[in-house]
Structures are given as C-alpha cells and as structure tokens.
Amino acid sequence: MSAIKRIILNEMSYYGAGSRSVLADEIKKRGLKKVFIVTDKDLLKFGVVEKVTSILDAAKIEYTIFSNVKQNPTVAQVKEGVVAFSESGADAIVAIGGGSPIDTAKGIGIISNNPEFADVVSLEGVADTKNKSVPIIALPTTAGTAAEVTINYVITDEENVKKMVCVDPNVIPVLSIVDAELMLSLPPSLTAATGMDALTHAIEGYITKGAWEMSDMFELKAIEMIAKHLPVVVKNPSDVVARDGMAVAQYIAGMGFSNVGLGLVHGMAHPLGAYYDIPHGVANALLLPIVMEYNTESSIAKYVDIARAMGIKVDHLSLSDAAQAAVDAVKNLAIEVGIPEKLQLLNVKEEDLERLSQSAFEDVCTPGNPREVKLGDILELYKKAF
C-alpha cells in the first residue's frame, strides 16, 4: 500500500497587476470590521503600504499599522505584535511585505487564537495548535518566499541564536493577493535574492524525499518560469510582465514545497541568517549549486529535468553531463543576477563554520535532503562555500 499523501493550499488567491483592487470587497464579504496591518518600515517609507491603505481608506475600512518587523523576524517582535493586535481591536490581519512581515503575521495570528503558545518558542516544528489563526490576508511585495501560500513560517530565536522553522496548517492565509505592482519598487539586489530563494524552493521541493507527482508538477513549472523571468526583471525592475511571471512562479513553487518539505540548502541557510542576519535568499542562492553537486548522484534523473526546465538542450548529453548542466545553469544564473559567490564576502568567519554545521545538521529541513547527510559533510560544504 502506498503512503498517504496530503496537499494543503489556501482557500482563495488573486493574481495579476492591480489585483489588490479586490481587497476591500473581500474584507467586507467576510464580515470583517477592522484590520491589523503587519509590514516593515521600508515599505511604509517607499509608499508601498499606501497602495494598499488607499483602498481601505476609500472603502472606509478601519486599520492599525504595526511596522516593527526586521528582515529576520524575532520572538520578541512576534510577542510585541500579539500585544499590539490585542490592543487594536482588529478582527483580521493584513500582511504586506516579503516573508518577514507575512511570517510575523502568522506568529501573531496563531498565538492570538492559541494563547497557550504565547512564549513563541513552543511553536517550533509541528505545533499542535487547536484553533485556526486570526484570518490573515497576505499581499506579498517580493517574489521569493511564497509565505502567502505555505503552512510554514520562520522566526528567529535570538536567545538561542537559531531560526525556528514552524509548520502548521492553521496559519495558512485565508486570502492571498499576488499583485506584481506591489513589487515594482524592489531593487535589483533584493529582486535577485528573493528570486533565487524561489528557485531554491522549486529545486529542493523537486528533489526532496517527500516529493511526488503533484508537487513535481508545481516545481518544474516554477523552475521554467524563474529561469525565464528572473534575469529580465533584475535588468529591468519596471518590467511588469516579468514581475508578474516571477510573482506567479514563486507562488507555484510554494504550493509544492509547503507540502513536501525542503532539504540541506535551507538547513545550511537558516544558521547563516540566525548568526549573521544574512538575507535568506542570498544564503540560499550561494549554497544552492554547491549542495546540488553534493546531491547529484541521488537525484541524477531529476537533474536532467531541471536542466530542461532551465532551457538547456540535454538530449545529446550523457546522464551525468546533463545533470552537471543543471548545476552549471543554476550557478550561472546566480552569477548573472549578482549573487556573491563566497561566504567570506558576507563577513562569515571561518572559525564559526563548525558551529554553523551543528546548527544545520539539527535544522528541521535537513532530513528532507535526498542524500543522507553527516555532520562532517556539512562542514566540508560550508568550507567549499567559504
């Protein structure tokens, strides 16, 4: 008998430039009275939040803004948000931003309806929450994390210097609005980092131990779309067609990996974020080709599919050459969009590599890797990346 498989997706999403126009109607349809906006200070400063609040203003929908979110959100910020949400009198959360505001919103929403998890750290791993989160409406402003469609969220436990990966179907947003116009002000460096994060999700989701036919379908399409649109939008940030292509691609990747898990790239990237506050997409992009080489033998047939999806003609190549072409295509794309190639360029210290390796070995994503991983292997991979 085959193993039971499960797919969890959010109940409704809108896509396309300008799709945020549906927000007020959707809030009213759900009988919601006041929203608590979770975002960050840069999105406020650059007028991205105003593109959303102007719709609420026109519809006379009340809101409170909570903008104290860092690029790697912390336990303390979630606790602060829970208090602010309670005081606001809101009955829903609108998350505007990349993975950090959306993940913060998930933490606030789930604790507000499950106060026994108020310490935040008890949410790590698969938390047994009884009640669904406060309704979350997510409007992503980056094309990378797919937090708007996943059952995952990541919070930094500063006290223990670790990124907690939390997995809970009760946090999935009730509504996602994937509007490329909210991504137009994203600078090329962040566009590249978040886009490579999406590619990492798609590739790891395709080769992870939990992958199956339905997740494969999502991930291969995501790889194809990212390879096509990411170089274009990094060169021309105002290209709405390419922005929309990336917005949809990262969402599709999320539909897959949220349900089947990831692997060693994420396992190694999380400690880099916790110790050095390195943007998650940059860490993933730098590590991805190195870990892909490590995984080649265990995933060789799938690497041929990845090469094809990235536009490489492989029919004349041997299996091993076609697989190597996939690794090279990923490496070349990372270089093309300006990702640093070595950890020392990101101020990582060589003496920290052993400690990083231990954290990566214990990370919840690492067991999903298609090749069995030993602690010493991780240290060697960090050294190679250094």
C-alpha positions in Angstrom: 0.0 0.0 0.0 1.4 3.4 -1.0 2.0 6.1 1.7 -0.8 8.6 2.3 -0.1 12.0 0.8 -1.6 15.4 1.6 -1.9 18.7 -0.2 -2.9 21.9 1.7 -3.4 25.1 -0.2 -5.0 28.4 0.9 -8.7 28.8 0.0 -8.5 31.8 -2.3 -5.9 33.8 -4.3 -6.0 36.6 -6.8 -3.2 37.2 -9.3 -2.1 40.0 -11.7 -1.0 43.6 -11.8 -3.6 45.7 -9.9 -5.3 42.7 -8.2 -5.1 44.5 -4.8 -8.3 46.3 -6.0 -10.3 43.4 -4.7 -9.1 43.8 -1.1 -11.9 45.9 0.3 -14.7 43.8 -1.2 -13.1 40.6 0.1 -12.8 42.1 3.6 -16.5 43.1 3.6 -17.6 39.8 2.2 -16.0 38.1 5.1 -17.8 40.4 7.6 -14.5 41.7 8.9 -14.6 45.2 10.6 -11.1 46.3 11.3 -7.7 45.1 10.1 -4.3 45.0 11.7 -1.6 45.7 9.1 1.7 43.9 9.6 4.5 45.4 7.5 8.0 46.9 7.7 9.3 50.5 7.9 10.9 50.5 4.4 7.6 49.5 2.7 5.9 52.4 4.6 8.7 54.8 3.7 8.6 53.9 -0.1 4.8 54.2 -0.4 4.1 50.5 -1.0 1.8 50.3 2.0 -0.1 53.3 0.9 -1.0 51.5 -2.4 -3.0 49.1 -0.1 -4.2 51.5 2.6 -5.6 53.9 0.0 -8.1 51.1 -1.0 -9.1 50.6 2.7 -9.5 54.4 3.1 -11.7 54.6 0.0 -13.9 51.8 1.4 -13.9 53.3 5.0 -12.3 50.2 6.5 -10.5 50.9 9.7 -6.9 49.7 10.2 -4.0 49.9 12.6 -0.4 49.6 11.3 2.3 47.6 13.0 5.6 48.1 11.2 8.2 46.9 13.7 9.4 43.9 11.6 13.0 43.1 10.7 14.3 41.1 7.7 14.7 38.1 10.0 11.7 38.5 12.4 12.3 37.6 16.1 10.4 36.0 19.0 10.4 39.5 20.7 8.8 41.1 17.6 6.0 38.5 17.5 5.3 39.0 21.2 5.1 42.7 20.7 2.8 42.2 17.7 0.5 39.9 19.7 0.0 42.7 22.3 -0.5 45.4 19.6 -3.0 43.2 17.8 -5.0 42.6 21.1 -5.0 46.4 21.8 -6.0 47.3 18.2 -9.5 45.7 18.4 -9.0 44.3 14.9 -10.5 41.0 13.8 -8.2 40.2 10.9 -4.6 40.7 9.9 -3.4 42.1 6.5 0.3 41.3 5.9 2.1 43.5 3.4 5.7 42.5 2.6 8.0 39.7 1.9 8.4 36.6 4.1 9.3 38.6 7.2 6.0 40.5 7.6 4.0 37.5 6.5 5.8 35.2 8.9 5.4 37.7 11.7 1.7 37.9 10.9 1.4 34.1 11.1 3.1 34.1 14.5 0.8 36.9 15.8 -2.3 35.3 14.3 -1.8 31.8 15.6 -0.8 32.9 19.2 -3.8 35.3 19.4 -6.2 32.4 18.9 -4.0 29.8 20.8 -2.6 31.8 23.8 -1.1 28.7 25.3 1.7 29.2 22.7 2.5 32.7 23.9 6.1 32.0 24.6 6.5 31.7 20.7 9.4 29.1 21.0 6.8 26.4 21.6 5.7 26.9 18.0 8.9 25.4 16.6 8.5 22.3 14.5 5.0 20.9 14.1 2.9 22.7 16.8 -0.3 21.1 17.9 -2.5 24.3 17.8 -6.2 23.7 18.3 -7.6 26.8 16.6 -7.1 28.4 13.2 -5.1 31.6 13.1 -6.9 35.0 13.1 -7.8 35.4 9.4 -4.7 36.5 7.5 -4.8 38.3 4.1 -1.4 38.3 2.6 -0.1 40.7 -0.1 3.5 39.7 -1.0 5.8 42.5 -2.1 8.7 40.1 -3.1 8.7 37.2 -5.4 10.5 34.7 -3.3 9.2 33.1 -0.1 5.7 32.2 -1.1 4.7 32.7 2.5 1.3 33.6 1.3 0.5 30.0 0.3 2.6 28.0 2.7 1.9 26.3 6.1 5.5 27.2 7.1 6.9 30.3 8.8 10.3 31.1 10.3 11.0 33.1 13.5 14.5 33.8 14.9 15.0 32.8 18.5 17.7 35.4 19.4 18.3 34.0 22.8 19.4 30.6 21.4 20.7 32.1 18.1 18.6 29.9 15.8 16.0 30.1 13.2 12.9 28.2 14.3 11.1 26.6 11.4 7.4 26.3 12.3 4.9 24.1 10.4 1.2 24.5 11.0 -1.7 24.2 8.6 -3.7 26.6 10.9 -1.5 29.6 9.8 -2.2 29.4 6.1 -3.6 32.8 4.9 -7.3 32.7 4.0 -6.7 35.0 1.1 -3.6 35.9 -1.0 -3.4 38.8 -3.4 -0.3 38.4 -5.6 -0.1 41.8 -7.3 3.1 42.5 -9.3 2.6 46.2 -9.0 3.5 45.9 -5.2 6.9 44.5 -6.3 7.9 47.3 -8.7 10.0 49.3 -6.2 12.0 46.2 -5.2 15.7 47.0 -6.0 17.7 44.6 -8.3 19.7 43.1 -5.5 16.6 42.1 -3.5 14.8 41.0 -6.7 17.8 38.7 -7.3 18.0 37.3 -3.8 14.3 36.7 -3.4 14.1 35.2 -7.0 16.9 32.8 -6.2 15.1 31.9 -2.9 12.1 30.9 -5.1 14.4 28.8 -7.3 15.8 27.1 -4.3 12.3 26.2 -3.1 11.5 24.8 -6.5 14.6 22.7 -6.9 14.7 21.5 -3.3 11.0 20.8 -3.4 11.5 18.8 -6.6 14.3 16.5 -5.2 13.3 16.3 -1.6 12.4 12.9 -0.1 8.8 13.8 0.2 8.3 14.8 -3.5 5.6 13.1 -5.6 3.8 13.6 -8.9 1.6 16.6 -7.8 4.4 18.6 -6.2 6.7 17.7 -9.1 4.2 19.3 -11.5 4.4 22.6 -9.5 8.1 22.7 -9.0 9.1 22.0 -12.7 6.8 24.8 -13.9 8.2 27.2 -11.3 11.8 26.4 -12.4 11.0 27.0 -16.0 9.3 30.4 -15.2 12.1 31.6 -12.9 14.8 30.8 -15.4 12.8 32.8 -18.0 11.8 35.8 -16.0 14.4 36.4 -13.2 17.3 37.7 -15.5 14.8 40.0 -17.2 13.4 41.6 -14.1 16.8 42.0 -12.4 18.0 44.0 -15.5 14.7 45.9 -15.9 12.9 46.2 -12.5 9.9 48.0 -14.0 9.1 45.2 -16.5 5.5 44.3 -15.2 5.3 41.2 -17.4 8.5 39.7 -15.9 7.5 40.9 -12.4 4.2 39.1 -12.8 5.9 36.0 -14.1 8.1 35.8 -11.1 5.2 36.6 -8.7 3.3 33.6 -10.1 6.4 31.3 -10.3 7.3 31.8 -6.7 3.7 31.1 -5.6 3.7 27.9 -7.7 6.9 26.8 -6.0 5.3 27.4 -2.6 2.3 25.2 -3.5 4.8 22.4 -3.9 7.4 22.8 -1.2 4.9 23.7 1.5 3.5 20.2 1.2 6.6 18.1 0.7 9.5 19.9 2.5 12.9 21.1 1.5 16.5 20.0 2.1 20.1 20.8 3.0 20.3 24.2 1.3 17.7 25.5 3.6 19.2 23.6 6.5 22.5 25.4 5.9 21.0 28.8 5.1 19.0 29.1 8.3 22.0 29.3 10.6 23.6 32.0 8.4 20.5 34.1 8.9 20.5 33.5 12.6 24.2 34.2 13.3 24.9 36.8 10.7 21.5 38.2 9.7 22.3 37.4 6.1 19.2 37.7 3.8 17.7 34.3 3.4 17.6 34.4 -0.4 21.3 35.4 -0.6 22.3 32.5 1.7 20.2 30.0 -0.4 21.5 31.2 -3.7 25.1 31.0 -2.7 24.7 27.5 -1.3 22.4 26.0 -3.9 24.9 25.0 -6.7 27.3 23.6 -4.1 24.6 21.4 -2.4 23.3 20.4 -5.8 26.7 19.0 -6.7 26.7 17.1 -3.4 23.2 15.6 -4.2 23.9 14.8 -7.9 24.1 11.0 -7.7 20.9 10.7 -5.6 18.9 12.9 -7.9 20.5 12.5 -11.3 17.4 11.8 -13.4 15.6 14.8 -11.8 18.6 17.0 -12.5 18.1 16.2 -16.2 14.5 17.5 -15.9 15.8 20.6 -14.1 18.3 21.3 -16.9 15.5 21.0 -19.5 13.2 23.3 -17.4 16.0 25.9 -17.4 16.2 25.8 -21.2 19.3 23.6 -21.6 19.3 21.2 -24.6 20.3 17.9 -23.0 19.2 15.2 -25.5 22.7 14.8 -26.9 24.4 14.6 -23.4 25.1 11.7 -21.2 23.1 11.4 -18.0 26.0 12.8 -15.9 26.8 15.6 -18.3 23.1 16.6 -18.4 23.0 16.6 -14.6 26.1 18.8 -14.4 24.5 21.1 -16.9 21.7 21.7 -14.4 24.2 22.6 -11.7 26.0 24.9 -14.1 22.8 26.6 -15.2 21.9 27.4 -11.6 25.5 28.6 -10.9 25.5 30.8 -14.0 22.1 32.3 -13.2 23.2 33.2 -9.6 26.3 34.9 -11.1 24.2 36.7 -13.8 21.9 38.2 -11.2 24.8 39.3 -8.9 24.7 36.9 -6.0 28.1 36.8 -4.1 29.9 33.5 -4.7 31.7 33.1 -1.4 30.6 33.3 2.3 33.7 35.3 3.2 32.3 38.1 1.1 29.3 38.2 3.5 31.6 38.6 6.6 31.2 35.0 7.7 34.1 33.9 10.0 35.9 30.7 9.2 36.1 29.8 13.0 32.2 29.7 13.1 31.9 27.0 10.4 31.8 24.1 12.9 29.1 25.8 15.0 27.1 26.6 11.8 27.4 23.0 10.8 26.0 21.7 14.0 23.0 24.0 13.7 22.5 23.0 10.1 22.7 19.3 11.0 19.9 19.9 13.6 17.7 22.0 11.3 14.2 20.7 10.5 14.8 21.0 6.7 18.0 18.9 6.6 16.3 15.4 6.9 14.4 16.1 3.7 17.6 16.1 1.7 17.6 13.3 -0.9 21.1 12.1 0.2 21.7 11.1 3.8 23.8 13.9 5.4 26.6 13.5 8.0 27.8 16.4 10.2 31.2 16.2 8.6 29.7 16.6 5.1 28.0 19.8 6.1 31.3 21.2 7.4 33.0 20.4 4.1 30.2 22.1 2.1 30.5 25.2 4.3 34.3 25.2 3.7 33.7 24.9 -0.1 31.3 27.8 0.1 33.6 29.9 2.2 
